[in-house]
């Protein structure tokens, strides 16, 4: 049986969707990962094996190959651990998922089966355009919820994921704290700056026209003081701009 699980990887600040193909077939016991995994990704074989066993699941004693497609794109980090574990469980027929929901899985696994947070969840989620919901570590839920168009399922352990997918238990009810906050109070204002007429004019022109700024001057000339007050001249970012930043 071949299981196909959706996940993503990140290189720099750009995310790329990854499709994990997990066939379990006859042959000498082995665990092979192909598709340009880096060292951290390749080491997932030990994390996945230990996480399955400590979660009360069976690690198949057969030939196991995981293909990370597309194969020409490097896969970095530990964010594919959870997807690999779910793929192994489905391919070995320990779990049947037939509800038609397209899910993405992002998270690092601990040896005790814990799902740990990873970096770069937001660009990874942006790359997974086809998913209906995403399963992430509880500590990544706030970041994942910023996208707004995908249901976020925060989890803490691999056992929770398997039981929820099997319909044995409901998805864990985890409060997702908001990472967005209104600007509180009055920040530094350009009106507080006395003198510096040319520098103030340059700030106003740059903010109004969207130009770049290069501040040059001796220490103590007021560069930092002026730079802190540029924000007060700018409009709030749109949702799209905030996501890009």
C-alpha positions in Angstrom: 0.0 0.0 0.0 1.2 3.5 -0.8 0.2 6.4 1.4 0.4 10.0 0.2 0.7 12.8 2.8 0.9 16.5 2.2 3.4 18.7 4.0 5.9 21.5 3.2 9.5 22.6 3.6 11.1 26.0 3.7 14.3 27.3 2.2 15.2 30.8 3.4 11.9 32.6 3.7 10.1 30.7 0.8 8.0 27.7 1.4 7.5 24.8 -1.0 4.8 22.1 -0.9 6.1 18.5 -0.4 4.2 15.4 -1.2 5.3 12.4 0.8 4.9 9.0 -0.9 5.2 6.2 1.6 5.1 2.6 0.2 5.4 -0.4 2.5 6.4 -3.5 0.7 8.2 -6.8 1.0 11.9 -7.0 1.4 14.6 -6.8 4.1 13.8 -4.3 6.9 15.1 -0.9 5.9 14.1 2.8 6.1 15.2 5.0 3.2 14.4 8.7 2.6 14.8 10.0 -1.0 14.2 13.4 -2.5 17.1 15.6 -1.5 16.7 15.5 2.4 19.3 17.4 4.4 21.0 15.8 7.4 18.3 16.9 9.9 15.5 15.6 7.6 17.4 12.3 7.0 17.8 11.7 10.8 14.0 11.7 11.1 14.1 7.9 10.7 15.1 7.5 14.3 12.7 10.1 15.6 9.8 8.6 13.7 10.6 5.0 14.8 10.8 6.0 18.5 7.7 8.2 18.4 5.6 5.4 16.9 6.7 2.9 19.5 6.2 5.2 22.4 2.8 6.2 21.1 1.6 2.6 21.2 1.9 2.0 17.4 3.8 -0.6 15.5 6.8 0.3 13.3 6.6 -2.0 10.3 9.5 -4.5 10.1 9.7 -4.4 6.3 11.2 -2.4 3.5 10.1 1.2 3.9 10.9 4.0 1.4 9.7 7.6 1.7 9.9 9.8 -1.4 9.8 13.6 -0.9 8.4 15.0 -4.1 9.3 17.1 -6.0 12.6 15.3 -5.8 14.7 18.2 -7.3 13.8 20.6 -4.4 16.0 20.4 -1.3 14.1 19.5 1.9 15.5 21.2 5.0 14.9 20.8 8.7 12.7 18.6 10.9 9.2 19.9 9.9 8.4 16.7 7.9 8.6 14.4 10.9 4.9 14.4 11.6 4.0 13.8 8.0 6.4 10.9 7.7 5.0 9.2 10.9 1.4 9.6 9.6 2.4 8.2 6.2 4.0 5.2 7.8 0.9 4.5 10.0 -1.4 4.7 7.0 0.8 2.7 4.7 1.1 -0.1 7.3 -2.7 -0.2 7.6 -2.8 0.8 11.2 -4.9 3.8 10.3 -7.7 4.3 7.7 -8.7 7.9 6.8 -11.6 8.2 4.4 -13.3 11.4 5.2 -12.2 13.2 2.0 -10.5 16.1 3.9 -7.2 17.2 2.5 -4.8 17.7 5.4 -1.3 19.1 5.8 1.0 18.0 8.5 3.8 20.2 10.0 5.8 19.4 13.1 8.9 17.8 14.6 8.6 14.7 16.6 10.2 14.0 20.0 11.3 10.5 20.9 8.4 10.4 23.4 5.8 11.1 20.6 5.5 14.8 21.4 4.8 17.2 18.4 7.3 20.0 18.7 7.1 23.5 17.1 9.2 24.4 14.0 10.2 27.6 12.3 8.7 28.9 9.1 5.1 27.5 9.5 3.6 30.6 7.8 5.5 30.4 4.5 5.0 26.6 4.5 1.3 27.0 5.0 1.2 29.5 2.1 2.8 26.9 -0.1 0.2 24.3 0.7 -2.7 25.8 -1.3 -4.7 22.6 -1.7 -5.2 21.7 1.9 -8.5 22.1 3.9 -6.9 22.0 7.3 -3.4 21.8 8.8 -2.1 19.9 11.8 0.6 21.7 13.7 2.2 21.8 17.1 0.2 23.7 19.7 3.0 26.3 19.9 2.7 27.0 16.2 -1.1 27.4 16.1 -1.0 31.1 16.6 1.3 31.6 13.6 -0.6 29.2 11.4 -3.9 30.9 12.2 -2.7 34.2 10.7 -3.4 32.9 7.2 -7.1 32.7 8.0 -8.3 30.5 5.1 -7.3 27.1 6.5 -8.6 25.3 9.6 -5.8 24.8 12.2 -5.7 21.7 14.3 -3.2 22.2 17.2 -1.9 19.0 18.7 0.7 18.0 21.3 1.4 14.3 20.6 1.4 11.9 17.7 -1.1 9.7 19.6 -3.6 12.6 19.5 -3.2 12.9 15.8 -3.8 9.2 15.1 -6.8 8.9 17.4 -8.4 12.0 15.9 -7.8 10.8 12.3 -9.2 7.4 13.2 -12.3 9.0 14.7 -11.7 7.5 18.1 -11.2 10.9 19.9 -12.2 14.4 18.8 -9.4 16.8 17.8 -7.8 18.4 20.9 -9.4 21.6 22.1 -6.5 24.0 22.4 -6.8 27.8 22.8 -5.1 29.6 20.1 -3.7 33.0 21.4 -3.8 35.9 19.0 -0.4 37.2 17.8 -2.0 40.4 16.5 -2.3 43.3 18.9 -3.6 46.8 18.4 -1.0 49.6 18.7 -1.2 50.6 22.3 -0.5 54.2 23.4 1.2 56.9 21.5 4.6 56.0 20.1 7.5 58.4 19.3 6.2 61.3 17.2 8.1 63.5 14.8 6.7 66.6 16.4 8.9 65.9 19.4 12.0 66.6 17.4 13.3 70.1 17.6 15.6 71.4 14.9 16.9 69.0 12.2 14.6 70.7 9.5 16.4 69.0 6.5 16.3 65.5 8.2 12.6 65.9 9.1 11.8 67.0 5.5 13.6 64.0 4.1 11.6 61.7 6.4 8.3 63.2 5.4 9.1 63.0 1.7 10.4 59.4 1.9 7.3 58.3 3.9 4.9 60.0 1.6 6.5 58.7 -1.6 7.6 55.3 -0.4 11.3 56.0 -1.0 14.3 54.4 0.6 16.3 56.2 3.4 20.0 56.2 4.1 21.0 57.9 7.3 24.6 59.1 7.5 26.0 61.1 10.4 28.2 61.1 13.4 27.2 59.2 16.6 24.7 61.3 18.5 23.5 63.3 15.5 20.0 61.9 16.0 19.8 59.1 13.4 18.1 56.6 15.7 15.8 59.2 17.2 14.6 60.2 13.7 14.3 56.6 12.5 12.1 55.6 15.5 9.6 58.3 14.4 9.2 57.2 10.8 6.6 54.6 11.8 4.3 57.4 13.0 4.3 58.8 9.4 3.3 55.5 7.8 -0.2 54.0 7.3 -0.9 50.6 8.9 0.0 47.6 6.8 -2.7 45.7 4.9 -3.2 42.0 5.7 -1.3 41.0 2.5 1.6 43.4 3.3 1.7 42.2 6.9 1.9 38.5 5.7 4.7 39.4 3.3 6.7 41.2 6.1 
